[in-house]
Amino acid sequence: MQTVEQVLTAATDSVTLINEVNAGTWNVEGMTQEEINDMVQRNVDHLEIVLAYAPVDSDDDTPDVAGSSDDKTSYTTAITTGKAYIAAN
């Protein structure tokens, strides 16, 4: 069973990708803008799904990311950044 911290740590890869694509430091050589936007969108979608994780009942061992008090600012900011990047490109 994963903890909230483990789930968020794993999702940090998506935050990094979105922020670096936006900053122009992620290697997108050979990719079309459509492919780049698709890649960013998949990572935005992943973060939105992860932030919504919550157990459905007492038998469900899904980590309660949605109900956690952990700081999720970097994740929500990356979602906003990713959506803005796609809209601009």
Secondary structure, 3 states (H helix, E strand, C coil): CCCHHHHHHHHHHHHHHHHHHHHCCCCCCCCCHHHHHHHHHHHHHHHHHHHCCCCCCCCCCCCCCCCCCCCCHHHHHHHHHHHHHHHHC
